Amino acid sequence: MSAPWQAYVALGWAIVGPPLLVYAATRVRRGNVPLHAGLMVAAVAVTLGVVVSFGFVSHPSARRPALMTLPLFKIHLAFAFTALAGIAWQLTSRAMPRLRALHRHTGPYVVLVWCLALVTGIYNFVFLYVMGTP
């Protein structure tokens, strides 16, 4: 099975990411805010790094057109774009004092969609690189 290194990194992040995100999201108690912020910013950096790294894949899988027609791929894209918008919202709401109360209330939904994007992304790897090998 040959897959670009970006696919392996994305798969690793899709496996490790959801538990780490849930852990980081639950560290909001008094005194743990710096830990929460650090873990969440690190998760944002890894997520954005994985997304950007796919722009450097020189030879996409031959099965990519077939993947793009599947409903699960479209669902994954919806979760992924929603998660990126949610990340932008969370960073903005944390930076602006007038929006901080909303940060706390919307955070669990952003983490949920983010985790769903990661988990549905695992199927992309399986479809493109595992099921495609003879």
C-alpha positions as CSV (number, residue, x, y, z in Angstrom):
1,M,0.0,0.0,0.0
2,S,1.5,3.3,-1.1
3,A,0.1,6.5,0.3
4,P,1.6,10.0,0.5
5,W,3.0,10.9,3.9
6,Q,0.2,13.5,4.2
7,A,-2.3,10.7,4.2
8,Y,-0.5,8.9,7.0
9,V,-0.3,12.1,9.1
10,A,-4.0,12.8,8.5
11,L,-4.8,9.2,9.5
12,G,-2.8,9.5,12.7
13,W,-4.4,12.8,13.5
14,A,-7.9,11.4,12.8
15,I,-7.2,8.6,15.3
16,V,-5.4,10.7,18.0
17,G,-7.3,13.9,17.5
18,P,-10.8,13.2,18.8
19,P,-9.8,12.0,22.3
20,L,-7.2,14.8,22.5
21,L,-9.9,17.4,21.5
22,V,-12.4,16.1,24.1
23,Y,-9.6,16.1,26.7
24,A,-8.5,19.6,25.8
25,A,-12.1,20.9,25.7
26,T,-12.8,19.6,29.2
27,R,-9.8,21.4,30.8
28,V,-11.7,24.7,31.1
29,R,-11.9,24.7,34.9
30,R,-10.4,27.6,36.8
31,G,-6.6,27.3,36.8
32,N,-6.6,25.0,33.7
33,V,-7.4,27.7,31.2
34,P,-3.8,28.0,29.9
35,L,-3.7,24.2,29.5
36,H,-7.0,24.3,27.6
37,A,-5.9,27.2,25.4
38,G,-2.5,25.6,24.7
39,L,-4.0,22.2,23.7
40,M,-6.7,23.7,21.6
41,V,-4.3,26.0,19.8
42,A,-2.0,23.1,19.2
43,A,-4.9,21.1,17.8
44,V,-5.8,24.0,15.5
45,A,-2.1,24.1,14.3
46,V,-2.1,20.4,13.6
47,T,-5.4,20.5,11.8
48,L,-4.4,23.4,9.6
49,G,-1.1,21.8,8.9
50,V,-2.7,18.6,7.7
51,V,-5.2,20.6,5.5
52,V,-2.5,22.7,4.0
53,S,-0.1,19.7,3.5
54,F,-2.7,18.0,1.2
55,G,-2.1,20.9,-1.3
56,F,1.4,19.5,-1.9
57,V,0.3,16.0,-2.8
58,S,1.7,15.6,-6.3
59,H,-0.1,12.5,-7.5
60,P,-3.6,12.0,-6.0
61,S,-4.9,8.4,-5.9
62,A,-6.5,7.0,-9.0
63,R,-9.6,6.3,-6.9
64,R,-10.1,10.0,-6.0
65,P,-12.8,10.6,-8.6
66,A,-14.7,7.6,-7.3
67,L,-14.4,8.9,-3.7
68,M,-15.7,12.3,-4.6
69,T,-19.0,10.9,-5.8
70,L,-19.7,9.1,-2.5
71,P,-22.2,10.6,-0.1
72,L,-19.8,10.0,2.9
73,F,-17.1,12.1,1.2
74,K,-19.6,15.0,0.8
75,I,-20.6,14.5,4.5
76,H,-16.9,14.6,5.5
77,L,-16.4,17.8,3.5
78,A,-19.4,19.4,5.2
79,F,-18.1,18.5,8.6
80,A,-14.6,19.6,7.7
81,F,-15.6,23.1,6.4
82,T,-18.0,23.5,9.3
83,A,-15.2,22.6,11.7
84,L,-12.8,25.1,10.1
85,A,-15.5,27.8,10.3
86,G,-16.1,26.8,14.0
87,I,-12.4,27.0,14.7
88,A,-12.3,30.5,13.2
89,W,-15.3,31.4,15.3
90,Q,-13.8,30.0,18.5
91,L,-10.6,31.9,18.0
92,T,-12.5,35.1,17.3
93,S,-14.9,34.7,20.2
94,R,-12.0,34.1,22.6
95,A,-10.1,37.2,21.3
96,M,-13.0,39.6,21.6
97,P,-14.2,40.3,25.1
98,R,-17.8,41.0,24.1
99,L,-18.1,37.5,22.6
100,R,-16.4,35.4,25.3
101,A,-19.7,34.2,26.8
102,L,-20.6,32.7,23.5
103,H,-17.2,31.0,23.3
104,R,-18.1,28.8,26.2
105,H,-21.5,27.9,24.9
106,T,-20.5,27.1,21.3
107,G,-17.3,25.3,22.1
108,P,-18.8,21.8,22.6
109,Y,-20.6,21.9,19.2
110,V,-17.4,23.0,17.5
111,V,-15.5,20.1,19.1
112,L,-18.3,17.7,18.1
113,V,-18.2,18.7,14.5
114,W,-14.4,18.7,14.5
115,C,-14.3,15.2,15.8
116,L,-16.9,14.0,13.2
117,A,-14.8,15.5,10.5
118,L,-11.7,13.6,11.7
119,V,-13.6,10.3,12.1
120,T,-15.3,10.5,8.7
121,G,-11.8,11.4,7.2
122,I,-10.6,7.9,8.2
123,Y,-12.9,6.5,5.6
124,N,-11.3,8.6,2.9
125,F,-7.9,7.0,3.8
126,V,-9.4,3.5,3.8
127,F,-11.2,4.0,0.5
128,L,-8.3,5.6,-1.3
129,Y,-5.4,3.5,-0.1
130,V,-6.5,0.3,1.7
131,M,-9.4,-0.8,-0.5
132,G,-7.6,0.3,-3.6
133,T,-4.7,-2.0,-3.2
134,P,-4.8,-5.4,-5.0
